[in-house]
């Protein structure tokens, strides 16, 4: 089936190139999110659903966050 699909195609290497490009971008974004030194930011954000309404907390940079119902 694939042989018939690619038989009339001039750009045979295009699907392989796009697959490699996707894997490189996906790996790069995943590494940026999980390996970057942003752990404190994610910890502060993860505590937001448990914070009391009207509570004031601070994040890792010392910025104050006021929690309200929207």
C-alpha positions in Angstrom: 0.0 0.0 0.0 2.7 2.5 1.0 4.8 1.6 -2.1 1.9 2.5 -4.3 1.4 5.8 -2.4 5.0 6.8 -2.7 5.5 5.6 -6.3 4.2 8.7 -7.9 5.7 11.1 -5.4 8.8 13.1 -6.1 9.5 14.2 -2.5 10.0 10.7 -1.0 12.2 12.0 1.9 9.7 14.7 3.0 7.7 12.4 5.4 10.9 11.2 7.1 12.1 14.8 7.4 8.9 16.0 9.0 8.9 13.1 11.5 12.5 13.9 12.6 11.6 17.6 12.8 8.6 16.8 15.0 10.6 14.5 17.3 13.3 17.2 17.7 10.8 19.9 18.5 8.8 17.7 20.8 11.9 16.6 22.7 13.1 20.2 22.9 9.8 21.5 24.3 9.6 18.6 26.8 13.1 19.3 28.0 12.4 23.0 28.3 9.3 22.4 30.4 10.6 19.6 32.7 14.3 20.3 32.9 14.4 24.1 33.1 14.8 25.7 36.4 11.1 26.6 36.7 10.2 24.2 39.4 9.4 26.9 42.0 7.0 28.5 39.5 5.2 25.2 38.9 5.0 24.6 42.7 3.4 28.0 43.3 0.9 27.4 40.5 0.0 23.9 41.7 -1.0 25.4 45.1 -3.5 27.8 43.6 -6.6 25.4 43.6 -6.1 24.6 47.3 -5.6 28.3 48.4 -8.5 29.8 50.3 -10.6 32.5 48.6 -9.2 35.9 49.5 -5.8 34.5 50.6 -2.7 36.3 49.6 0.4 34.2 48.9 3.7 34.9 47.2 5.4 33.0 44.4 9.1 32.2 44.1 10.0 35.7 42.9 8.3 37.3 45.8 5.3 38.6 43.8 2.1 38.6 45.8 -0.9 36.7 44.5 -4.4 37.5 45.6 -6.9 34.6 45.2 -10.5 35.5 44.4 -13.4 33.8 42.9 -14.0 34.8 39.3 
